Amino acid sequence: MNAELLKRNRERFGLTQEQLADLLQSSRKTINSYENGASIPKSKMLLLENIFSQLENERSEERRVGK
């Protein structure tokens, strides 16, 4: 995941940098630096992928049930 994809996914799910930072147990400043091209540690990358996957699953479930 690169900086552009991180920002695009965050915005796709309607998250602020602060909200994503809370999910990642990090700071808004860290999320901002990732979105501006700072290297994302592998451990954080895996967490981000899990977070976005879970959000996608929740979104799909909501559509399936018609919420």
C-alpha positions in Angstrom: 0.0 0.0 0.0 1.4 3.4 -1.0 0.6 6.9 0.2 -2.0 7.5 -2.5 -3.8 4.2 -1.9 -3.9 4.8 1.9 -5.5 8.2 1.5 -7.9 6.9 -1.1 -9.0 4.0 1.1 -9.3 6.3 4.2 -11.5 8.7 2.3 -13.5 5.9 0.6 -14.6 4.7 4.0 -15.3 8.2 5.3 -12.6 8.2 7.9 -10.6 11.3 9.1 -6.9 10.9 9.7 -7.8 11.1 13.5 -10.3 8.2 13.2 -7.9 6.0 11.2 -5.1 6.8 13.7 -7.4 5.7 16.6 -8.1 2.4 14.8 -4.4 1.9 14.1 -3.5 3.0 17.7 -1.3 5.7 16.3 -1.5 9.5 15.9 -3.0 11.7 13.3 0.5 13.1 12.6 1.7 9.6 11.8 -1.2 9.0 9.4 -0.5 12.3 7.8 3.2 11.4 7.3 2.2 8.1 5.7 -0.1 9.9 3.3 2.7 12.2 2.4 5.0 9.4 1.5 6.7 8.3 4.7 7.5 4.6 4.7 4.8 2.5 6.4 6.2 -0.2 8.7 5.2 -3.7 7.7 3.4 -4.3 11.0 1.3 -1.1 10.5 0.7 -2.1 6.8 -0.8 -5.4 7.9 -3.0 -3.6 10.4 -4.2 -1.1 7.8 -5.0 -3.9 5.4 -7.0 -5.7 8.1 -8.8 -2.5 9.0 -9.8 -1.7 5.4 -10.8 -5.3 4.8 -13.0 -5.3 7.9 -14.6 -2.0 6.8 -15.3 -3.4 3.3 -16.9 -6.5 4.9 -19.1 -4.4 7.1 -20.1 -2.3 4.1 -20.9 -5.4 2.0 -23.0 -6.8 4.9 -24.9 -3.6 5.2 -25.7 -3.6 1.5 -26.7 -7.3 1.7 -29.2 -6.7 4.6 -30.4 -3.4 3.0 -29.4 -0.9 5.6 
